[in-house]
Amino acid sequence: MSRDPDPRDREDDERYDDERPSGHVGTTRVGTLVGFGLTGLVLGWLLRPVAVRVNGAAPTVGWLPVLALAFVAVIIGAVAWSTYRALHRRHERIEPHRAVNRLVLAKACALTGAIVAGGYFGYALSWWGVTAAALGPQRMVQAGLAGVAGVLIVAGSLLLERACRVHRDDSET
């Protein structure tokens, strides 16, 4: 069943036409990445004392998370390289939904990588100068390497964002 159009609906549509975005997606800002990284740093630094107080022991960082983060960084870097080659070297067209998916992947991974890197670096810093724990140096090294892998994820994501950037032709405007 349909209803007659309400004139108020058209007025609302006209009002929202002025508020629609211009159709441009900006790159991820450095300030946003720094904010996410600092949040992760504080949370990671607080993890050891809170865990010791609650459980009596600090969590360990295994090699599996380090390798998994490194694997994600390699995948993001490979997608960035293939996107760059396709768009900027061979001047191919990518279907719009695939381009948007890659851009969203890049933005999400950049923010996630920043908070993960900050968290692992914060956890590594929480072990700085703690000599009483037997596994302290091992936890610090593994958390530091996981933090480096998080930074590589951010770098690959920013490269993917840059690879997704296309220049507007003057004839299209």
N, CA and C of each residue as an Amber inpcrd file, in Angstrom:
protein
   519
   0.8470000  -1.1520000   0.0000000   0.0000000   0.0000000   0.0000000
   0.9060000   1.2330000   0.0000000   0.5620000   2.2160000  -0.7720000
   1.3550000   3.4310000  -0.8230000   0.5390000   4.5810000  -0.2580000
   1.2360000   5.6210000   0.0610000   0.5610000   6.7970000   0.5700000
   0.9490000   7.9790000  -0.2960000   0.1560000   9.0020000  -0.2170000
   0.4470000  10.2040000  -0.9850000   1.6840000  10.8740000  -0.4030000
   2.4960000  11.4550000  -1.2550000   3.6820000  12.1360000  -0.7330000
   3.3030000  13.3110000   0.1630000   3.9890000  13.4160000   1.2310000
   3.7620000  14.5020000   2.1780000   4.6910000  15.6580000   1.7990000
   4.1850000  16.8550000   1.6430000   5.0410000  17.9850000   1.2650000
   6.1320000  18.2520000   2.2970000   5.9030000  17.8800000   3.5470000
   6.9340000  18.0890000   4.5690000   8.1610000  17.2300000   4.2970000
   7.9630000  16.0410000   3.6760000   9.1000000  15.1820000   3.3550000
  10.0240000  15.8700000   2.3570000   9.4560000  16.5440000   1.3720000
  10.2690000  17.2450000   0.3850000  11.0490000  18.3850000   1.0360000
  10.4370000  19.0780000   1.9770000  11.1390000  20.1470000   2.6720000
  12.3170000  19.5990000   3.4590000  12.1170000  18.4500000   4.1160000
  13.2130000  17.8250000   4.8540000  14.3380000  17.4170000   3.9100000
  13.9910000  16.8580000   2.7390000  14.9990000  16.4630000   1.7710000
  15.8120000  17.6580000   1.2950000  15.1440000  18.7730000   1.0390000
  15.8400000  19.9620000   0.5840000  16.7530000  20.5010000   1.6780000
  16.3160000  20.4070000   2.9180000  17.1430000  20.8780000   4.0240000
  18.3920000  20.0190000   4.1620000  18.2640000  18.7070000   3.9990000
  19.3990000  17.8040000   4.1560000  20.3190000  17.8180000   2.9410000
  19.8370000  18.2840000   1.7920000  20.7030000  18.3680000   0.6210000
  21.8790000  19.3010000   0.8840000  21.6400000  20.3720000   1.6280000
  22.7080000  21.3150000   1.9290000  23.7200000  20.7420000   2.9150000
  23.3160000  19.7620000   3.7180000  24.1930000  19.2140000   4.7510000
  24.9670000  17.9920000   4.2950000  24.7360000  17.5090000   3.0980000
  25.4310000  16.3190000   2.6180000  26.9000000  16.6210000   2.4260000
  27.7480000  15.6110000   2.6710000  29.1850000  15.8300000   2.4970000
  29.5280000  16.0340000   1.0220000  30.6720000  16.6050000   0.8010000
  31.0660000  16.9480000  -0.5600000  31.5370000  15.7390000  -1.3600000
  31.6780000  14.5820000  -0.7490000  32.0810000  13.3880000  -1.4760000
  33.5620000  13.1060000  -1.4130000  34.2770000  13.8090000  -0.5840000
  35.7090000  13.5980000  -0.4540000  36.0120000  12.9750000   0.9040000
  36.8890000  12.0000000   0.8930000  37.3340000  11.3850000   2.1330000
  38.7640000  11.8280000   2.3610000  39.0050000  12.4210000   3.4980000
  40.3490000  12.8800000   3.8030000  41.2250000  11.7580000   4.3290000
  42.5020000  11.9820000   4.2910000  43.4330000  10.9930000   4.8190000
  43.3810000  10.9960000   6.3450000  43.8410000   9.9300000   6.9130000
  43.8740000   9.8240000   8.3610000  44.8670000  10.8480000   8.9030000
  44.4450000  11.6020000   9.8550000  45.2900000  12.6720000  10.3870000
  46.3050000  12.1440000  11.3890000  47.4480000  12.7790000  11.3960000
  48.5200000  12.3750000  12.2930000  48.0830000  12.5430000  13.7420000
  47.3480000  13.5870000  14.0330000  46.8760000  13.8250000  15.3940000
  45.9760000  12.7030000  15.8930000  45.1520000  12.1760000  15.0080000
  44.2930000  11.0570000  15.3830000  45.1240000   9.8270000  15.6950000
  46.1270000   9.5630000  14.8610000  47.0020000   8.4100000  15.0970000
  47.7880000   8.5670000  16.4000000  48.2660000   9.7740000  16.6500000
  49.0050000  10.0260000  17.8940000  48.0820000   9.8550000  19.0980000
  46.8540000  10.3320000  18.9900000  45.8950000  10.1690000  20.0840000
  45.6050000   8.7040000  20.3740000  45.3840000   7.9220000  19.3230000
  45.1480000   6.4900000  19.5140000  46.3870000   5.8170000  20.0910000
  47.5550000   6.1990000  19.5890000  48.7990000   5.6180000  20.0920000
  49.0350000   5.9380000  21.5590000  48.7920000   7.1760000  21.9500000
  48.9740000   7.5580000  23.3570000  47.9590000   6.8710000  24.2630000
  46.7340000   6.6950000  23.7750000  45.7350000   5.9580000  24.5500000
  46.1890000   4.5280000  24.7640000  46.6630000   3.8910000  23.7040000
  47.1890000   2.5340000  23.8310000  48.4000000   2.4710000  24.7510000
  49.2580000   3.4820000  24.6810000  50.4500000   3.5190000  25.5340000
  50.0700000   3.5470000  27.0090000  49.1250000   4.3830000  27.3510000
  48.6850000   4.4810000  28.7500000  48.0300000   3.1750000  29.2020000
  47.1580000   2.6180000  28.3520000  46.4810000   1.3700000  28.7170000
  47.4700000   0.2190000  28.8380000  48.4290000   0.1500000  27.9280000
  49.4460000  -0.8960000  28.0030000  50.3300000  -0.7520000  29.2230000
  50.6640000   0.4760000  29.5540000  51.5040000   0.7210000  30.7190000
  50.7650000   0.3510000  32.0090000  49.4650000   0.5650000  32.0460000
  48.6660000   0.2360000  33.2270000  48.3600000  -1.2640000  33.3420000
  48.5150000  -2.0110000  32.2630000  48.1360000  -3.4190000  32.2620000
  48.9160000  -4.2330000  33.2920000  50.2370000  -4.0680000  33.3660000
  51.0360000  -4.8690000  34.2910000  50.6630000  -4.6320000  35.7480000
  50.6190000  -3.3840000  36.2520000  50.2750000  -3.2070000  37.6590000
  48.8460000  -3.6570000  37.9920000  47.9200000  -3.4330000  37.0830000
  46.5370000  -3.8540000  37.3340000  46.4480000  -5.3760000  37.3490000
  47.1010000  -6.0360000  36.3900000  47.0630000  -7.4970000  36.3380000
  47.7310000  -8.1190000  37.5580000  48.8230000  -7.5330000  38.0160000
  49.4980000  -8.0570000  39.2100000  48.6060000  -7.8960000  40.4300000
  47.9280000  -6.7760000  40.5180000  47.0490000  -6.5350000  41.6540000
  45.8270000  -7.4650000  41.6200000  45.2910000  -7.7270000  40.4260000
  44.0840000  -8.5470000  40.3080000  44.4090000 -10.0430000  40.3380000
  45.3620000 -10.4630000  39.5040000  45.6570000 -11.8910000  39.3570000
  46.8970000 -12.3520000  40.1090000  47.7250000 -11.4410000  40.4930000
  48.9650000 -11.8150000  41.1550000  50.1070000 -12.0570000  40.1880000
  49.8510000 -12.0010000  38.8790000  50.8950000 -12.2130000  37.8750000
  50.5820000 -11.3570000  36.6490000  51.6320000 -10.9010000  36.0010000
  51.4670000 -10.1080000  34.7860000  51.3310000 -11.0430000  33.5810000
  50.5610000 -10.6420000  32.5840000  50.4180000 -11.5000000  31.4020000
  51.7180000 -11.5790000  30.6030000  51.8800000 -12.6860000  29.9220000
  53.0490000 -12.8480000  29.0550000  52.6600000 -12.4980000  27.6200000
  53.6560000 -12.1330000  26.8520000  53.4550000 -11.8650000  25.4350000
  54.1640000 -12.9890000  24.6890000  53.4040000 -13.7770000  23.9660000
  54.0090000 -14.8750000  23.2150000  54.4800000 -14.4230000  21.8480000
  55.0740000 -15.3630000  21.1250000  55.5400000 -15.0490000  19.7840000
  54.3990000 -15.0400000  18.7710000  53.3110000 -15.7240000  19.0720000
  52.2040000 -15.7880000  18.1270000  51.5980000 -14.4110000  17.8320000
  51.3230000 -13.5800000  18.8490000  50.8080000 -12.2360000  18.5240000
  51.8020000 -11.3970000  17.7200000  53.0800000 -11.5470000  18.0140000
  54.0970000 -10.7910000  17.2780000  54.0800000 -11.2050000  15.8090000
  54.0580000 -12.5160000  15.5680000  54.0440000 -13.0140000  14.1930000
  52.7390000 -12.6750000  13.4770000  51.6250000 -12.7250000  14.1910000
  50.3370000 -12.3880000  13.5830000  50.2950000 -10.9210000  13.1730000
  50.7920000 -10.0400000  14.0280000  50.8250000  -8.6190000  13.6790000
  51.7650000  -8.3620000  12.5070000  52.9040000  -9.0500000  12.4840000
  53.8300000  -8.9010000  11.3610000  53.1860000  -9.4030000  10.0680000
  52.4330000 -10.4870000  10.1540000  51.7440000 -11.0290000   8.9860000
  50.7130000 -10.0330000   8.4530000  49.9610000  -9.4200000   9.3570000
  48.9780000  -8.4050000   8.9440000  49.6910000  -7.2300000   8.2800000
  50.8350000  -6.8280000   8.8270000  51.5880000  -5.7170000   8.2340000
  52.0450000  -6.0660000   6.8230000  52.4800000  -7.3070000   6.6110000
  52.9040000  -7.7290000   5.2700000  51.7190000  -7.7300000   4.3080000
  50.5730000  -8.2190000   4.7580000  49.3800000  -8.2550000   3.8970000
  48.9500000  -6.8360000   3.5170000  48.9030000  -5.9500000   4.4860000
  48.5040000  -4.5560000   4.2080000  49.5020000  -3.9120000   3.2390000
  50.7900000  -4.1630000   3.4450000  51.8010000  -3.6290000   2.5360000
  51.6500000  -4.1730000   1.1280000  51.3340000  -5.4670000   1.0070000
  51.1460000  -6.0680000  -0.3170000  49.9150000  -5.4900000  -1.0190000
  48.8440000  -5.2830000  -0.2750000  47.6450000  -4.6770000  -0.8640000
  47.9400000  -3.2380000  -1.2970000  48.7120000  -2.5190000  -0.4870000
  49.0760000  -1.1450000  -0.8480000  49.9020000  -1.1320000  -2.1280000
  50.8660000  -2.0290000  -2.2300000  51.7260000  -2.0750000  -3.4110000
  50.9210000  -2.4470000  -4.6600000  50.0530000  -3.4470000  -4.5530000
  49.2750000  -3.8550000  -5.7340000  48.2820000  -2.7650000  -6.1400000
  47.7220000  -2.0700000  -5.1670000  46.8040000  -0.9710000  -5.4840000
  47.5530000   0.1720000  -6.1610000  48.7140000   0.4880000  -5.6490000
  49.5180000   1.5590000  -6.2430000  49.8960000   1.2140000  -7.6830000
  50.3430000  -0.0150000  -7.8940000  50.7260000  -0.4330000  -9.2490000
  49.5350000  -0.3690000 -10.1990000  48.3850000  -0.8560000  -9.7350000
  47.2110000  -0.8920000 -10.6080000  46.7260000   0.5120000 -10.9680000
  46.6650000   1.4000000  -9.9920000  46.0930000   2.7280000 -10.2310000
  47.0790000   3.7190000 -10.8320000  48.3270000   3.6970000 -10.3650000
  49.2540000   4.7630000 -10.7170000  50.3050000   4.3560000 -11.7420000
  50.6000000   3.0980000 -11.8390000  51.5900000   2.6720000 -12.8270000
  50.9260000   2.1760000 -14.1100000  49.9420000   1.2900000 -13.9590000
  49.2770000   0.7180000 -15.1390000  48.0170000   1.4920000 -15.5200000
  47.6330000   2.4510000 -14.6950000  46.4600000   3.3050000 -14.9270000
  45.1970000   2.4830000 -15.1940000  45.0190000   1.4510000 -14.3950000
  43.8190000   0.6280000 -14.4790000  42.7180000   1.2640000 -13.6420000
  41.5160000   0.8090000 -13.8890000  40.3740000   1.2470000 -13.0810000
  40.0430000   0.1340000 -12.1030000  39.6850000   0.5200000 -10.9110000
  39.2300000  -0.4270000  -9.8980000  37.7440000  -0.1660000  -9.6820000
  36.9970000  -1.2220000  -9.5190000  35.5680000  -1.0540000  -9.2650000
  35.3910000  -0.1820000  -8.0210000  34.4120000   0.7220000  -8.0370000
  34.2600000   1.6670000  -6.9210000  34.1140000   0.9930000  -5.5640000
  33.3460000  -0.0830000  -5.4870000  33.1650000  -0.7070000  -4.1790000
  34.4620000  -1.3440000  -3.6810000  35.3070000  -1.8180000  -4.5780000
  36.6000000  -2.3700000  -4.1570000  37.5360000  -1.2650000  -3.6700000
  37.4920000  -0.1390000  -4.3340000  38.3240000   0.9890000  -3.9160000
  37.9000000   1.4900000  -2.5360000  36.5960000   1.5770000  -2.3250000
  36.0950000   2.0150000  -1.0220000  36.4610000   0.9910000   0.0570000
  36.3470000  -0.2970000  -0.2750000  36.7230000  -1.3340000   0.6950000
  38.1870000  -1.2090000   1.0860000  39.0460000  -0.9440000   0.1210000
  40.4770000  -0.8020000   0.4280000  40.7350000   0.4420000   1.2670000
  40.0260000   1.5030000   0.9720000  40.1970000   2.7260000   1.7510000
  39.7200000   2.5300000   3.1890000  38.5890000   1.8770000   3.3600000
  38.0760000   1.6130000   4.7040000  39.0170000   0.6740000   5.4530000
  39.5420000  -0.3290000   4.7620000  40.5210000  -1.2270000   5.3750000
  41.7390000  -0.4440000   5.8400000  42.2220000   0.4630000   5.0060000
  43.3970000   1.2610000   5.3580000  43.1340000   2.1270000   6.5820000
  41.9940000   2.7930000   6.6060000  41.6850000   3.6620000   7.7480000
  41.5250000   2.8610000   9.0350000  40.8190000   1.7440000   8.9610000
  40.6080000   0.9180000  10.1560000  41.9160000   0.3340000  10.6630000
  42.7410000  -0.1440000   9.7560000  44.0150000  -0.7380000  10.1750000
  44.9800000   0.3170000  10.7110000  44.9200000   1.5280000  10.1740000
  45.7970000   2.5850000  10.6920000  45.4620000   2.9000000  12.1470000
  44.1780000   3.0410000  12.4430000  43.7790000   3.3530000  13.8160000
  44.0240000   2.1670000  14.7500000  43.6960000   0.9690000  14.2800000
  43.9190000  -0.2150000  15.1030000  45.3990000  -0.4420000  15.3330000
  46.1880000  -0.2820000  14.2870000  47.6340000  -0.4460000  14.4300000
  48.2290000   0.5510000  15.4050000  47.7110000   1.7740000  15.3990000
  48.2250000   2.7970000  16.3170000  47.9290000   2.4430000  17.7680000
  46.7080000   1.9990000  18.0430000  46.3800000   1.6770000  19.4360000
  47.0840000   0.3960000  19.8850000  47.2370000  -0.5730000  18.9700000
  47.9490000  -1.8110000  19.3060000  49.4290000  -1.5270000  19.5450000
  50.0350000  -0.7340000  18.6710000  51.4460000  -0.3840000  18.8480000
  51.6520000   0.3530000  20.1650000  50.7990000   1.3150000  20.4440000
  50.9080000   2.0330000  21.7110000  50.7310000   1.1140000  22.9040000
  49.7800000   0.1920000  22.8080000  49.5480000  -0.7410000  23.9160000
  50.7500000  -1.6260000  24.1870000  51.3150000  -2.1800000  23.1300000
  52.4800000  -3.0470000  23.3310000  53.7030000  -2.2580000  23.7770000
  53.9020000  -1.0630000  23.2380000  55.0150000  -0.2380000  23.7020000
  54.8230000   0.1650000  25.1670000  53.5950000   0.4740000  25.5460000
  53.3220000   0.7980000  26.9450000  53.5890000  -0.3780000  27.8640000
  53.1980000  -1.5750000  27.4210000  53.4610000  -2.7730000  28.2280000
  54.9600000  -3.0270000  28.3390000  55.6780000  -2.8200000  27.2440000
  57.1350000  -2.9850000  27.2880000  57.7630000  -1.9620000  28.2340000
  57.2920000  -0.7220000  28.1960000  57.8270000   0.3100000  29.0920000
  57.5220000   0.0210000  30.5590000  56.4130000  -0.6560000  30.8070000
  56.0830000  -0.9620000  32.2020000  57.0860000  -1.9460000  32.8110000
  57.8110000  -2.6570000  31.9790000  58.8330000  -3.5900000  32.4700000
  60.2070000  -2.9510000  32.5530000  60.3430000  -1.7180000  32.1060000
  61.6390000  -1.0400000  32.1310000  62.1090000  -0.8750000  33.5700000
  63.2750000  -1.3820000  33.8640000  63.8580000  -1.2540000  35.1880000
  63.3830000  -2.2840000  36.1960000  62.4880000  -3.1880000  35.8240000
  62.0220000  -4.2370000  36.7290000  62.9870000  -5.4060000  36.5910000
  63.8250000  -5.5870000  37.5960000  64.8330000  -6.6440000  37.5310000
  64.4480000  -7.8640000  38.3540000  63.4270000  -7.7340000  39.1960000
  63.0540000  -8.8420000  40.0780000  62.3280000  -9.9520000  39.3230000
  61.6480000  -9.6440000  38.2420000  60.8720000 -10.6450000  37.5040000
  61.7960000 -11.4440000  36.5900000  61.6080000 -12.7560000  36.6090000
  62.4580000 -13.6310000  35.8030000  62.1860000 -13.4680000  34.3080000
  60.9530000 -13.2580000  33.9440000  60.5930000 -13.1370000  32.5380000
  60.4470000 -11.6800000  32.0850000  60.8520000 -10.7420000  32.9110000
  60.7110000  -9.3260000  32.5750000  61.3860000  -8.9310000  31.2750000
  62.6740000  -9.2610000  31.0830000  63.3320000  -8.8830000  29.8280000
  62.6870000  -9.5430000  28.6000000  62.2620000 -10.7920000  28.7410000
  61.6210000 -11.4870000  27.6320000  60.2930000 -10.8050000  27.2750000
  59.5040000 -10.4580000  28.2700000  58.2380000  -9.7750000  28.0230000
  58.4670000  -8.4180000  27.3730000  59.5140000  -7.7280000  27.8150000
  59.8050000  -6.4130000  27.2640000  60.2120000  -6.5240000  25.7910000
  61.0290000  -7.4970000  25.4370000  61.4710000  -7.6630000  24.0520000
  60.2970000  -8.0590000  23.1590000  59.5130000  -9.0280000  23.5940000
  58.3940000  -9.4800000  22.7720000  57.3360000  -8.3920000  22.6100000
  57.0600000  -7.6530000  23.6660000  56.0950000  -6.5570000  23.5630000
  56.6480000  -5.4460000  22.6720000  57.9270000  -5.1780000  22.7580000
  58.5400000  -4.1720000  21.8880000  58.4680000  -4.5630000  20.4170000
  58.7180000  -5.8450000  20.1200000  58.6120000  -6.3090000  18.7360000
  57.1660000  -6.2680000  18.2360000  56.2210000  -6.5660000  19.1030000
  54.8130000  -6.4580000  18.7250000  54.4570000  -4.9910000  18.4600000
  55.0210000  -4.0860000  19.2430000  54.8060000  -2.6580000  19.0040000
  55.3730000  -2.2150000  17.6660000  56.5450000  -2.7310000  17.3190000
  57.1380000  -2.4160000  16.0130000  56.2420000  -2.9420000  14.8910000
  55.6900000  -4.1460000  15.0600000  54.7720000  -4.6950000  14.0570000
  53.5220000  -3.8190000  13.9380000  53.0490000  -3.2770000  15.0580000
  51.9120000  -2.3540000  15.0110000  52.2380000  -1.0940000  14.2390000
  53.4490000  -0.5810000  14.4120000  53.8730000   0.5990000  13.6570000
  53.9460000   0.2730000  12.1670000  54.4050000  -0.9360000  11.8310000
  54.4440000  -1.3460000  10.4280000  53.0400000  -1.4520000   9.8370000
  52.0710000  -1.8590000  10.6490000  50.6870000  -1.8880000  10.1890000
  50.2090000  -0.4710000   9.8820000  50.5360000   0.4680000  10.7480000
  50.1570000   1.8670000  10.5080000  50.8100000   2.3780000   9.2350000
  52.0970000   2.0900000   9.0520000  52.8010000   2.5640000   7.8590000
  52.1910000   1.9660000   6.5930000  51.9310000   0.6670000   6.6070000
  51.3170000   0.0360000   5.4440000  49.9300000   0.5790000   5.1660000
  49.1850000   0.8640000   6.2200000  47.8350000   1.4130000   6.0560000
  47.8700000   2.8090000   5.4590000  48.8050000   3.6170000   5.9040000
  48.9210000   4.9670000   5.3410000  49.3600000   4.9070000   3.8760000
  50.2180000   3.9400000   3.5450000  50.6000000   3.7590000   2.1480000
  49.4020000   3.2990000   1.3050000  48.5710000   2.4470000   1.8720000
  47.3740000   2.0070000   1.1580000  46.4080000   3.1700000   0.9460000
  46.2550000   4.0120000   1.9560000  45.4260000   5.2170000   1.7900000
  45.9600000   6.0780000   0.6550000  47.2540000   6.2520000   0.6300000
  47.8720000   7.0780000  -0.4100000  47.7040000   6.4280000  -1.7850000
  47.7870000   5.1070000  -1.8400000  47.6190000   4.4040000  -3.1120000
  46.1850000   4.5280000  -3.6270000  45.2230000   4.6490000  -2.7320000
  43.8180000   4.7740000  -3.1350000  43.4870000   6.1730000  -3.6420000
  44.3710000   7.1180000  -3.4260000  44.1160000   8.4940000  -3.8380000
  44.2100000   8.6040000  -5.3550000  43.1960000   9.1790000  -5.9440000
  43.1860000   9.4110000  -7.3900000  43.0430000  10.8960000  -7.6300000
  43.6180000  11.3390000  -8.7210000  43.5340000  12.7450000  -9.0660000
  42.2930000  12.9850000  -9.8860000  41.6220000  14.0570000  -9.5990000
  40.3850000  14.4040000 -10.3150000  40.7690000  15.0550000 -11.6460000
  40.1470000  14.5720000 -12.7050000  40.3520000  15.1780000 -14.0050000
  39.5920000  16.4880000 -14.0710000  40.1460000  17.4450000 -14.7760000
  39.4720000  18.7530000 -14.9100000  38.1760000  18.6300000 -15.6940000
  38.0900000  17.6390000 -16.5780000  36.8860000  17.4850000 -17.3770000
  35.7160000  16.9660000 -16.5730000  35.9720000  16.3340000 -15.4270000
  34.8870000  15.7770000 -14.6180000  34.2700000  16.7950000 -13.7040000
  34.9070000  17.9090000 -13.4400000  34.3870000  18.8810000 -12.4780000
  33.3820000  19.8050000 -13.0780000
